[in-house]
Amino acid sequence: MKYIICLLFLSITVQFVKATDLPQYGVWCTGKVILDNDVVLEGKISYDLKFEALQVKTGDLVRTYTAENIVDFEMFDPIKYRHRKYVAVDHSMKEGYKRKTFFEVLSDGEITILRKSKYVRRPRVTEDFRAPHIYLNAVCRHTYYIYHQEKFTEIEDFRAQVMPLMSSYQQEVNDYVQKCRLKLKEIHEQMRVINLYNQLAAQQTDPQFISESLGDE
């Protein structure tokens, strides 16, 4: 019985980790922050996605910052076990005004791919259709953008919007897609192609990274 309970708990824990997809507020990660006055802070950081607030712990001192105070920050994600980088960007809101908000940088180079993440609540119906109770689950939703020639564009059709930008290495990209049998419908396959193109482009030109580009504006 104890063994079954342990397995059940482990299953719930694994599902929770997969569903969050991002480090949770209160989880301290090793990282570095560059403020808008060029001050660099290094230490433990905790990112609150819901309120877009960043806590920075240096020694015994904890400070809280928003995107208005930050150029970019990076951290090591202990959940996904990988490095993450975020930049603060003036972004047009649905209400009709602009404000600085954080975007995660998925690929940086000739073609830059950014991701905007937020938690939303969705109704869920239990599997017991005899007594369908509705629960509210917090789920993480992602919106992807391309930053190219100093313009942000939401990606709705990868093949139509992004693939034509790789025309200078079209043969190499097409060969790679065919060899790896990529459908280009999932983000992880799309990122493989973007990273390939950026590597090829970097051999011919000196790429300007998004942090440098935004800093010049």
Summary of the structure (lengths in Angstrom):
residues: 217
radius of gyration: 20.2
end to end distance: 62.2
largest distance: 63.6
contacts: 553
relative contact order: 0.11
helix: 31%
strand: 41%
